[in-house]
Amino acid sequence: MFEYEMAAARSADLIRRADEYRRAREAREARKALRRSSRGREAEGPVRTQRGRFTRAA
């Protein structure tokens, strides 16, 4: 009986962890979607260049 209770507790713990992981992933995706949707409304966007920080030597 003790092993069954341990297995049930382990299963409940794994389900809880999976739920926490899923909610964290959904929150990250929601923040990312919010940034994408608000990107077009900004007056000026961040400056991003393709060049590196230093110039080429040759």
mmJSON file of the N, C-alpha and C atoms, coordinates in Angstrom:
{"data_MODEL":{"atom_site":{
"group_PDB":["ATOM","ATOM","ATOM","ATOM","ATOM","ATOM","ATOM","ATOM","ATOM","ATOM","ATOM","ATOM","ATOM","ATOM","ATOM","ATOM","ATOM","ATOM","ATOM","ATOM","ATOM","ATOM","ATOM","ATOM","ATOM","ATOM","ATOM","ATOM","ATOM","ATOM","ATOM","ATOM","ATOM","ATOM","ATOM","ATOM","ATOM","ATOM","ATOM","ATOM","ATOM","ATOM","ATOM","ATOM","ATOM","ATOM","ATOM","ATOM","ATOM","ATOM","ATOM","ATOM","ATOM","ATOM","ATOM","ATOM","ATOM","ATOM","ATOM","ATOM","ATOM","ATOM","ATOM","ATOM","ATOM","ATOM","ATOM","ATOM","ATOM","ATOM","ATOM","ATOM","ATOM","ATOM","ATOM","ATOM","ATOM","ATOM","ATOM","ATOM","ATOM","ATOM","ATOM","ATOM","ATOM","ATOM","ATOM","ATOM","ATOM","ATOM","ATOM","ATOM","ATOM","ATOM","ATOM","ATOM","ATOM","ATOM","ATOM","ATOM","ATOM","ATOM","ATOM","ATOM","ATOM","ATOM","ATOM","ATOM","ATOM","ATOM","ATOM","ATOM","ATOM","ATOM","ATOM","ATOM","ATOM","ATOM","ATOM","ATOM","ATOM","ATOM","ATOM","ATOM","ATOM","ATOM","ATOM","ATOM","ATOM","ATOM","ATOM","ATOM","ATOM","ATOM","ATOM","ATOM","ATOM","ATOM","ATOM","ATOM","ATOM","ATOM","ATOM","ATOM","ATOM","ATOM","ATOM","ATOM","ATOM","ATOM","ATOM","ATOM","ATOM","ATOM","ATOM","ATOM","ATOM","ATOM","ATOM","ATOM","ATOM","ATOM","ATOM","ATOM","ATOM","ATOM","ATOM","ATOM","ATOM","ATOM","ATOM","ATOM","ATOM","ATOM"],
"id":[1,2,3,4,5,6,7,8,9,10,11,12,13,14,15,16,17,18,19,20,21,22,23,24,25,26,27,28,29,30,31,32,33,34,35,36,37,38,39,40,41,42,43,44,45,46,47,48,49,50,51,52,53,54,55,56,57,58,59,60,61,62,63,64,65,66,67,68,69,70,71,72,73,74,75,76,77,78,79,80,81,82,83,84,85,86,87,88,89,90,91,92,93,94,95,96,97,98,99,100,101,102,103,104,105,106,107,108,109,110,111,112,113,114,115,116,117,118,119,120,121,122,123,124,125,126,127,128,129,130,131,132,133,134,135,136,137,138,139,140,141,142,143,144,145,146,147,148,149,150,151,152,153,154,155,156,157,158,159,160,161,162,163,164,165,166,167,168,169,170,171,172,173,174],
"type_symbol":["N","C","C","N","C","C","N","C","C","N","C","C","N","C","C","N","C","C","N","C","C","N","C","C","N","C","C","N","C","C","N","C","C","N","C","C","N","C","C","N","C","C","N","C","C","N","C","C","N","C","C","N","C","C","N","C","C","N","C","C","N","C","C","N","C","C","N","C","C","N","C","C","N","C","C","N","C","C","N","C","C","N","C","C","N","C","C","N","C","C","N","C","C","N","C","C","N","C","C","N","C","C","N","C","C","N","C","C","N","C","C","N","C","C","N","C","C","N","C","C","N","C","C","N","C","C","N","C","C","N","C","C","N","C","C","N","C","C","N","C","C","N","C","C","N","C","C","N","C","C","N","C","C","N","C","C","N","C","C","N","C","C","N","C","C","N","C","C","N","C","C","N","C","C"],
"label_atom_id":["N","CA","C","N","CA","C","N","CA","C","N","CA","C","N","CA","C","N","CA","C","N","CA","C","N","CA","C","N","CA","C","N","CA","C","N","CA","C","N","CA","C","N","CA","C","N","CA","C","N","CA","C","N","CA","C","N","CA","C","N","CA","C","N","CA","C","N","CA","C","N","CA","C","N","CA","C","N","CA","C","N","CA","C","N","CA","C","N","CA","C","N","CA","C","N","CA","C","N","CA","C","N","CA","C","N","CA","C","N","CA","C","N","CA","C","N","CA","C","N","CA","C","N","CA","C","N","CA","C","N","CA","C","N","CA","C","N","CA","C","N","CA","C","N","CA","C","N","CA","C","N","CA","C","N","CA","C","N","CA","C","N","CA","C","N","CA","C","N","CA","C","N","CA","C","N","CA","C","N","CA","C","N","CA","C","N","CA","C","N","CA","C","N","CA","C","N","CA","C","N","CA","C"],
"label_alt_id":[null,null,null,null,null,null,null,null,null,null,null,null,null,null,null,null,null,null,null,null,null,null,null,null,null,null,null,null,null,null,null,null,null,null,null,null,null,null,null,null,null,null,null,null,null,null,null,null,null,null,null,null,null,null,null,null,null,null,null,null,null,null,null,null,null,null,null,null,null,null,null,null,null,null,null,null,null,null,null,null,null,null,null,null,null,null,null,null,null,null,null,null,null,null,null,null,null,null,null,null,null,null,null,null,null,null,null,null,null,null,null,null,null,null,null,null,null,null,null,null,null,null,null,null,null,null,null,null,null,null,null,null,null,null,null,null,null,null,null,null,null,null,null,null,null,null,null,null,null,null,null,null,null,null,null,null,null,null,null,null,null,null,null,null,null,null,null,null,null,null,null,null,null,null],
"label_comp_id":["MET","MET","MET","PHE","PHE","PHE","GLU","GLU","GLU","TYR","TYR","TYR","GLU","GLU","GLU","MET","MET","MET","ALA","ALA","ALA","ALA","ALA","ALA","ALA","ALA","ALA","ARG","ARG","ARG","SER","SER","SER","ALA","ALA","ALA","ASP","ASP","ASP","LEU","LEU","LEU","ILE","ILE","ILE","ARG","ARG","ARG","ARG","ARG","ARG","ALA","ALA","ALA","ASP","ASP","ASP","GLU","GLU","GLU","TYR","TYR","TYR","ARG","ARG","ARG","ARG","ARG","ARG","ALA","ALA","ALA","ARG","ARG","ARG","GLU","GLU","GLU","ALA","ALA","ALA","ARG","ARG","ARG","GLU","GLU","GLU","ALA","ALA","ALA","ARG","ARG","ARG","LYS","LYS","LYS","ALA","ALA","ALA","LEU","LEU","LEU","ARG","ARG","ARG","ARG","ARG","ARG","SER","SER","SER","SER","SER","SER","ARG","ARG","ARG","GLY","GLY","GLY","ARG","ARG","ARG","GLU","GLU","GLU","ALA","ALA","ALA","GLU","GLU","GLU","GLY","GLY","GLY","PRO","PRO","PRO","VAL","VAL","VAL","ARG","ARG","ARG","THR","THR","THR","GLN","GLN","GLN","ARG","ARG","ARG","GLY","GLY","GLY","ARG","ARG","ARG","PHE","PHE","PHE","THR","THR","THR","ARG","ARG","ARG","ALA","ALA","ALA","ALA","ALA","ALA"],
"label_asym_id":["A","A","A","A","A","A","A","A","A","A","A","A","A","A","A","A","A","A","A","A","A","A","A","A","A","A","A","A","A","A","A","A","A","A","A","A","A","A","A","A","A","A","A","A","A","A","A","A","A","A","A","A","A","A","A","A","A","A","A","A","A","A","A","A","A","A","A","A","A","A","A","A","A","A","A","A","A","A","A","A","A","A","A","A","A","A","A","A","A","A","A","A","A","A","A","A","A","A","A","A","A","A","A","A","A","A","A","A","A","A","A","A","A","A","A","A","A","A","A","A","A","A","A","A","A","A","A","A","A","A","A","A","A","A","A","A","A","A","A","A","A","A","A","A","A","A","A","A","A","A","A","A","A","A","A","A","A","A","A","A","A","A","A","A","A","A","A","A","A","A","A","A","A","A"],
"label_entity_id":["1","1","1","1","1","1","1","1","1","1","1","1","1","1","1","1","1","1","1","1","1","1","1","1","1","1","1","1","1","1","1","1","1","1","1","1","1","1","1","1","1","1","1","1","1","1","1","1","1","1","1","1","1","1","1","1","1","1","1","1","1","1","1","1","1","1","1","1","1","1","1","1","1","1","1","1","1","1","1","1","1","1","1","1","1","1","1","1","1","1","1","1","1","1","1","1","1","1","1","1","1","1","1","1","1","1","1","1","1","1","1","1","1","1","1","1","1","1","1","1","1","1","1","1","1","1","1","1","1","1","1","1","1","1","1","1","1","1","1","1","1","1","1","1","1","1","1","1","1","1","1","1","1","1","1","1","1","1","1","1","1","1","1","1","1","1","1","1","1","1","1","1","1","1"],
"label_seq_id":[1,1,1,2,2,2,3,3,3,4,4,4,5,5,5,6,6,6,7,7,7,8,8,8,9,9,9,10,10,10,11,11,11,12,12,12,13,13,13,14,14,14,15,15,15,16,16,16,17,17,17,18,18,18,19,19,19,20,20,20,21,21,21,22,22,22,23,23,23,24,24,24,25,25,25,26,26,26,27,27,27,28,28,28,29,29,29,30,30,30,31,31,31,32,32,32,33,33,33,34,34,34,35,35,35,36,36,36,37,37,37,38,38,38,39,39,39,40,40,40,41,41,41,42,42,42,43,43,43,44,44,44,45,45,45,46,46,46,47,47,47,48,48,48,49,49,49,50,50,50,51,51,51,52,52,52,53,53,53,54,54,54,55,55,55,56,56,56,57,57,57,58,58,58],
"pdbx_PDB_ins_code":[null,null,null,null,null,null,null,null,null,null,null,null,null,null,null,null,null,null,null,null,null,null,null,null,null,null,null,null,null,null,null,null,null,null,null,null,null,null,null,null,null,null,null,null,null,null,null,null,null,null,null,null,null,null,null,null,null,null,null,null,null,null,null,null,null,null,null,null,null,null,null,null,null,null,null,null,null,null,null,null,null,null,null,null,null,null,null,null,null,null,null,null,null,null,null,null,null,null,null,null,null,null,null,null,null,null,null,null,null,null,null,null,null,null,null,null,null,null,null,null,null,null,null,null,null,null,null,null,null,null,null,null,null,null,null,null,null,null,null,null,null,null,null,null,null,null,null,null,null,null,null,null,null,null,null,null,null,null,null,null,null,null,null,null,null,null,null,null,null,null,null,null,null,null],
"Cartn_x":[0.821,0.0,0.871,1.979,2.868,3.436,3.806,4.349,3.323,2.069,1.0,0.861,0.906,0.805,1.997,3.182,4.373,4.243,3.755,3.577,2.517,1.454,0.402,0.931,1.739,2.318,3.287,4.081,5.027,4.276,3.207,2.401,1.789,1.262,0.675,1.735,2.947,4.032,4.421,4.516,4.867,3.792,2.537,1.443,1.507,1.78,1.886,3.046,4.191,5.348,5.068,4.414,4.089,3.135,2.192,1.249,1.967,2.897,3.673,4.512,5.129,5.947,5.093,3.904,3.005,2.553,2.203,1.766,2.902,4.123,5.269,5.522,5.423,5.614,4.535,3.292,2.21,2.411,2.911,3.168,4.276,5.343,6.417,5.896,5.091,4.547,3.613,2.844,1.939,2.734,3.815,4.652,5.3,5.761,6.378,5.366,4.147,3.101,2.747,2.734,2.436,3.522,4.786,5.87,5.756,5.419,5.282,4.149,3.026,1.873,2.096,2.857,3.082,4.256,4.979,6.153,5.791,4.682,4.295,3.815,3.422,2.892,3.963,5.174,6.234,6.601,6.907,7.321,8.668,9.585,10.897,11.288,11.738,12.15,13.6,14.052,15.455,16.348,17.517,18.45,19.204,19.135,19.849,20.597,21.859,22.657,23.172,23.478,24.026,25.526,26.146,27.578,27.874,29.037,29.467,29.885,30.383,30.779,32.062,32.966,34.246,34.311,35.078,35.233,36.229,36.178,37.101,38.496,39.49,40.872,41.32,40.889,41.317,40.184],
"Cartn_y":[-1.185,0.0,1.256,1.187,2.341,2.697,1.679,1.939,2.606,2.201,2.812,4.293,4.614,6.008,6.818,6.236,6.925,7.171,6.186,6.346,7.399,7.425,8.424,9.824,9.955,11.254,11.704,10.777,11.105,11.54,10.836,11.186,12.573,12.862,14.178,15.27,14.986,15.958,16.213,15.162,15.331,16.114,15.85,16.587,18.06,18.343,19.734,20.454,19.778,20.391,20.658,19.721,19.906,21.075,21.226,22.341,23.673,23.727,24.95,25.288,24.278,24.496,25.022,24.441,24.867,26.31,26.663,28.041,29.032,28.678,29.562,29.742,28.654,28.747,29.614,29.45,30.266,31.738,32.035,33.423,34.018,33.244,33.731,34.015,33.094,33.282,34.482,34.716,35.869,37.172,37.216,38.424,38.672,37.599,37.734,38.256,37.737,38.194,39.65,40.055,41.445,42.374,41.964,42.786,42.906,41.796,41.829,42.735,42.684,43.487,44.966,45.304,46.711,47.291,46.468,46.93,47.953,47.772,48.682,50.029,50.131,51.378,52.272,51.816,52.622,53.776,54.925,56.079,55.79,55.293,54.926,53.578,52.708,51.392,51.398,50.332,50.246,50.163,50.741,50.738,49.417,48.723,47.451,47.465,47.214,47.164,45.756,45.43,44.117,44.077,45.242,45.285,44.938,44.408,44.1,45.368,45.214,46.363,47.004,46.2,46.702,46.581,47.469,47.413,46.323,45.927,44.898,45.479,44.678,45.13,45.166,44.21,44.195,43.785],
"Cartn_z":[0.0,0.0,0.0,0.738,0.814,-0.557,-1.353,-2.685,-3.584,-3.435,-4.237,-3.887,-2.596,-2.173,-2.676,-2.649,-3.163,-4.663,-5.395,-6.837,-7.134,-6.352,-6.548,-6.246,-5.19,-4.85,-5.94,-6.44,-7.522,-8.776,-9.097,-10.264,-10.104,-8.916,-8.663,-8.77,-8.278,-8.365,-9.818,-10.614,-12.026,-12.773,-12.465,-13.102,-12.714,-11.435,-10.978,-11.666,-11.762,-12.43,-13.906,-14.563,-15.978,-16.159,-15.247,-15.322,-15.12,-14.153,-13.927,-15.156,-15.76,-16.949,-18.102,-18.27,-19.344,-19.133,-17.886,-17.624,-17.838,-17.462,-17.683,-19.175,-19.946,-21.393,-22.032,-21.607,-22.149,-21.809,-20.608,-20.225,-21.088,-21.343,-22.217,-23.612,-24.145,-25.49,-25.544,-24.481,-24.446,-24.41,-23.617,-23.581,-24.934,-25.58,-26.895,-27.911,-27.879,-28.797,-28.529,-27.267,-26.931,-27.462,-27.338,-27.879,-29.391,-30.048,-31.505,-31.933,-31.23,-31.633,-31.349,-30.314,-29.992,-30.77,-31.483,-32.213,-33.286,-33.96,-35.031,-34.533,-33.274,-32.728,-32.126,-32.018,-31.418,-32.336,-31.744,-32.533,-33.195,-32.419,-32.947,-32.363,-33.215,-32.758,-32.313,-31.724,-31.339,-32.576,-32.474,-33.595,-33.58,-34.693,-34.816,-36.135,-36.074,-37.292,-37.485,-38.701,-39.008,-38.719,-38.647,-38.387,-36.936,-36.727,-35.373,-34.648,-33.465,-32.667,-33.193,-33.725,-34.206,-35.723,-36.34,-37.791,-38.159,-39.417,-39.88,-40.044,-39.793,-39.902,-41.356,-42.15,-43.545,-44.445],
"occupancy":[1.0,1.0,1.0,1.0,1.0,1.0,1.0,1.0,1.0,1.0,1.0,1.0,1.0,1.0,1.0,1.0,1.0,1.0,1.0,1.0,1.0,1.0,1.0,1.0,1.0,1.0,1.0,1.0,1.0,1.0,1.0,1.0,1.0,1.0,1.0,1.0,1.0,1.0,1.0,1.0,1.0,1.0,1.0,1.0,1.0,1.0,1.0,1.0,1.0,1.0,1.0,1.0,1.0,1.0,1.0,1.0,1.0,1.0,1.0,1.0,1.0,1.0,1.0,1.0,1.0,1.0,1.0,1.0,1.0,1.0,1.0,1.0,1.0,1.0,1.0,1.0,1.0,1.0,1.0,1.0,1.0,1.0,1.0,1.0,1.0,1.0,1.0,1.0,1.0,1.0,1.0,1.0,1.0,1.0,1.0,1.0,1.0,1.0,1.0,1.0,1.0,1.0,1.0,1.0,1.0,1.0,1.0,1.0,1.0,1.0,1.0,1.0,1.0,1.0,1.0,1.0,1.0,1.0,1.0,1.0,1.0,1.0,1.0,1.0,1.0,1.0,1.0,1.0,1.0,1.0,1.0,1.0,1.0,1.0,1.0,1.0,1.0,1.0,1.0,1.0,1.0,1.0,1.0,1.0,1.0,1.0,1.0,1.0,1.0,1.0,1.0,1.0,1.0,1.0,1.0,1.0,1.0,1.0,1.0,1.0,1.0,1.0,1.0,1.0,1.0,1.0,1.0,1.0,1.0,1.0,1.0,1.0,1.0,1.0],
"B_iso_or_equiv":[0.0,0.0,0.0,0.0,0.0,0.0,0.0,0.0,0.0,0.0,0.0,0.0,0.0,0.0,0.0,0.0,0.0,0.0,0.0,0.0,0.0,0.0,0.0,0.0,0.0,0.0,0.0,0.0,0.0,0.0,0.0,0.0,0.0,0.0,0.0,0.0,0.0,0.0,0.0,0.0,0.0,0.0,0.0,0.0,0.0,0.0,0.0,0.0,0.0,0.0,0.0,0.0,0.0,0.0,0.0,0.0,0.0,0.0,0.0,0.0,0.0,0.0,0.0,0.0,0.0,0.0,0.0,0.0,0.0,0.0,0.0,0.0,0.0,0.0,0.0,0.0,0.0,0.0,0.0,0.0,0.0,0.0,0.0,0.0,0.0,0.0,0.0,0.0,0.0,0.0,0.0,0.0,0.0,0.0,0.0,0.0,0.0,0.0,0.0,0.0,0.0,0.0,0.0,0.0,0.0,0.0,0.0,0.0,0.0,0.0,0.0,0.0,0.0,0.0,0.0,0.0,0.0,0.0,0.0,0.0,0.0,0.0,0.0,0.0,0.0,0.0,0.0,0.0,0.0,0.0,0.0,0.0,0.0,0.0,0.0,0.0,0.0,0.0,0.0,0.0,0.0,0.0,0.0,0.0,0.0,0.0,0.0,0.0,0.0,0.0,0.0,0.0,0.0,0.0,0.0,0.0,0.0,0.0,0.0,0.0,0.0,0.0,0.0,0.0,0.0,0.0,0.0,0.0,0.0,0.0,0.0,0.0,0.0,0.0],
"pdbx_formal_charge":[null,null,null,null,null,null,null,null,null,null,null,null,null,null,null,null,null,null,null,null,null,null,null,null,null,null,null,null,null,null,null,null,null,null,null,null,null,null,null,null,null,null,null,null,null,null,null,null,null,null,null,null,null,null,null,null,null,null,null,null,null,null,null,null,null,null,null,null,null,null,null,null,null,null,null,null,null,null,null,null,null,null,null,null,null,null,null,null,null,null,null,null,null,null,null,null,null,null,null,null,null,null,null,null,null,null,null,null,null,null,null,null,null,null,null,null,null,null,null,null,null,null,null,null,null,null,null,null,null,null,null,null,null,null,null,null,null,null,null,null,null,null,null,null,null,null,null,null,null,null,null,null,null,null,null,null,null,null,null,null,null,null,null,null,null,null,null,null,null,null,null,null,null,null],
"auth_seq_id":[1,1,1,2,2,2,3,3,3,4,4,4,5,5,5,6,6,6,7,7,7,8,8,8,9,9,9,10,10,10,11,11,11,12,12,12,13,13,13,14,14,14,15,15,15,16,16,16,17,17,17,18,18,18,19,19,19,20,20,20,21,21,21,22,22,22,23,23,23,24,24,24,25,25,25,26,26,26,27,27,27,28,28,28,29,29,29,30,30,30,31,31,31,32,32,32,33,33,33,34,34,34,35,35,35,36,36,36,37,37,37,38,38,38,39,39,39,40,40,40,41,41,41,42,42,42,43,43,43,44,44,44,45,45,45,46,46,46,47,47,47,48,48,48,49,49,49,50,50,50,51,51,51,52,52,52,53,53,53,54,54,54,55,55,55,56,56,56,57,57,57,58,58,58],
"auth_comp_id":["MET","MET","MET","PHE","PHE","PHE","GLU","GLU","GLU","TYR","TYR","TYR","GLU","GLU","GLU","MET","MET","MET","ALA","ALA","ALA","ALA","ALA","ALA","ALA","ALA","ALA","ARG","ARG","ARG","SER","SER","SER","ALA","ALA","ALA","ASP","ASP","ASP","LEU","LEU","LEU","ILE","ILE","ILE","ARG","ARG","ARG","ARG","ARG","ARG","ALA","ALA","ALA","ASP","ASP","ASP","GLU","GLU","GLU","TYR","TYR","TYR","ARG","ARG","ARG","ARG","ARG","ARG","ALA","ALA","ALA","ARG","ARG","ARG","GLU","GLU","GLU","ALA","ALA","ALA","ARG","ARG","ARG","GLU","GLU","GLU","ALA","ALA","ALA","ARG","ARG","ARG","LYS","LYS","LYS","ALA","ALA","ALA","LEU","LEU","LEU","ARG","ARG","ARG","ARG","ARG","ARG","SER","SER","SER","SER","SER","SER","ARG","ARG","ARG","GLY","GLY","GLY","ARG","ARG","ARG","GLU","GLU","GLU","ALA","ALA","ALA","GLU","GLU","GLU","GLY","GLY","GLY","PRO","PRO","PRO","VAL","VAL","VAL","ARG","ARG","ARG","THR","THR","THR","GLN","GLN","GLN","ARG","ARG","ARG","GLY","GLY","GLY","ARG","ARG","ARG","PHE","PHE","PHE","THR","THR","THR","ARG","ARG","ARG","ALA","ALA","ALA","ALA","ALA","ALA"],
"auth_asym_id":["A","A","A","A","A","A","A","A","A","A","A","A","A","A","A","A","A","A","A","A","A","A","A","A","A","A","A","A","A","A","A","A","A","A","A","A","A","A","A","A","A","A","A","A","A","A","A","A","A","A","A","A","A","A","A","A","A","A","A","A","A","A","A","A","A","A","A","A","A","A","A","A","A","A","A","A","A","A","A","A","A","A","A","A","A","A","A","A","A","A","A","A","A","A","A","A","A","A","A","A","A","A","A","A","A","A","A","A","A","A","A","A","A","A","A","A","A","A","A","A","A","A","A","A","A","A","A","A","A","A","A","A","A","A","A","A","A","A","A","A","A","A","A","A","A","A","A","A","A","A","A","A","A","A","A","A","A","A","A","A","A","A","A","A","A","A","A","A","A","A","A","A","A","A"],
"auth_atom_id":["N","CA","C","N","CA","C","N","CA","C","N","CA","C","N","CA","C","N","CA","C","N","CA","C","N","CA","C","N","CA","C","N","CA","C","N","CA","C","N","CA","C","N","CA","C","N","CA","C","N","CA","C","N","CA","C","N","CA","C","N","CA","C","N","CA","C","N","CA","C","N","CA","C","N","CA","C","N","CA","C","N","CA","C","N","CA","C","N","CA","C","N","CA","C","N","CA","C","N","CA","C","N","CA","C","N","CA","C","N","CA","C","N","CA","C","N","CA","C","N","CA","C","N","CA","C","N","CA","C","N","CA","C","N","CA","C","N","CA","C","N","CA","C","N","CA","C","N","CA","C","N","CA","C","N","CA","C","N","CA","C","N","CA","C","N","CA","C","N","CA","C","N","CA","C","N","CA","C","N","CA","C","N","CA","C","N","CA","C","N","CA","C","N","CA","C","N","CA","C","N","CA","C"],
"pdbx_PDB_model_num":[1,1,1,1,1,1,1,1,1,1,1,1,1,1,1,1,1,1,1,1,1,1,1,1,1,1,1,1,1,1,1,1,1,1,1,1,1,1,1,1,1,1,1,1,1,1,1,1,1,1,1,1,1,1,1,1,1,1,1,1,1,1,1,1,1,1,1,1,1,1,1,1,1,1,1,1,1,1,1,1,1,1,1,1,1,1,1,1,1,1,1,1,1,1,1,1,1,1,1,1,1,1,1,1,1,1,1,1,1,1,1,1,1,1,1,1,1,1,1,1,1,1,1,1,1,1,1,1,1,1,1,1,1,1,1,1,1,1,1,1,1,1,1,1,1,1,1,1,1,1,1,1,1,1,1,1,1,1,1,1,1,1,1,1,1,1,1,1,1,1,1,1,1,1]
}}}
